[in-house]
């Protein structure tokens, strides 16, 4: 049984599929799900101090991310929290898994191969390698 699940989502259409897969897990009312979105620093012109790895909710340019996470949150039959953080995706997902003492991390896979995988890296592969808990990687069929 999973008591704490960290679900890492991005802005792609795959996020809906990831949530559908999470809903297939036998969730209890006592299960805590943390929906997170990591904004890569390369996606923004903001400078963020290293000791403050979160986004000020007043930053309007990221309001669409918060709304998307809230829409996913409304679908969950259990307790949930939202986390929007800035940084390198793998590091932030692992950091949040440790903070919340997650039993499971769920994230999508972009399915990169060849040169794209070498250049862009595989967040899901790195999370599987470094995670302090079990990891479920969801691939679009």
N, C-alpha and C positions, 0 to 999 in steps of 0.2 A: 504494500500500500504506500502511495506517495502522499506525504503530508504537506510538502512545500515544493511547488513546481515553478521554475523560472522559464517563461516563454519569451524568447527573443524574436521580435518582429521587425520588419523593415517596411518601406513604403511600397513594396511590390504587391502584385496580385496574389503572390504566393502566401501572404499573410493570412488571407481568408482560409486557405487550405490548411495551414498550420493550426489555426484555431479549430477547424473541423476535426482534425486529428486529435487535438487535446480533448475535445468533447467526447471522443471515443474511449478515453481512459475512464476507468471506474472512479469518478470523483465523488468524494463524500462532502457533506456540508461543512465539515471541519477542515477540508483541504484549503490551503492558501495558494493562490496563483498570483505570481508577480509578472505582469506584462511589461516588457521593457523594449525600448527603442534606443539604439546607440547612434548618435549623429557623429559621423567622422569629422574631425577637425578640418579635413580637406574640403568638406562640403560647405564650409562657412568662412566668413572673414573675421569672425570673432576671435579674440584672444581670451583664453580662459586660464586663470591661475591653476597650477597643477594640484593644489590642495582643495580646489572646489570643482569636483568632477560632475557638476549638475548644471542644468539650464535654468536660468531665471524664468519662471512661468510668464513673466510680462513680455517676453520676447515674441512679438506677434508673428514673426516669420516662421515659427515652429508650431503655431497653434493648430495647424492641420494635422500634425502628428499626434498631438494630444487628443483631438477629436476622433481620429481613427482608433486610437487605443481605447477611448471611452466607448466607442461603438462595439469593439470586441469584448470589452469588459462587461457590457450589458448582456452578452450572450452566455456568460458563465453562471453555473448553478451553485457557486460557492464564493467564499471570501476572495477578494482580490485587491491588488494594489497596482499602481502605475509608476513606472520609473522611466524618465527620459534623461539620458546622460550624454555627455560629449566625451569623445576619446577614440581610442583604437578599439574596434568591435570585440575582438577576442579578449583583450585585457579587461574591458568593462563587463562583458558577460561573466567571465570568471570571477571578477571582483564582486558583482552582485550575487552570484551563486554562493560565494563565501559569506557575504553579509547576511543573506537570508537563510543560510544553512539549507540550501535546496537539496532535495532528494533526487530531483530530476531536472535536467535542462532540456527544453524542446526548442529547436530552431530549424529553419529551412536550409536547403542547399541550393545554391545557384546553378549547380551542375556544370561548373567551368571545367574545361579540359585543355590539355596541351599548353600552349604558350600563355593563354589567358590565365590559367590556373597558376602558372609559374609567376607571371607578372603581378596579378592581383591577389594571389594567395587564396587559400580556402579557409574561411572563418570556421566553417563547421568541422573541418579536419583538425584544426588547431584546438578548438574547444573540446573535441573528443579526446585529444591527446592530453590536455592540461586540466580538464574538469575535476573537481573534487567529488563528483557524484556521477550517476548514470546520465547518459545523453541520448536523446531520441532525435535523429536527423530525419526531417520530412522532405522527400523528393516529390516533385510533381510527376505524375505518370504520363 
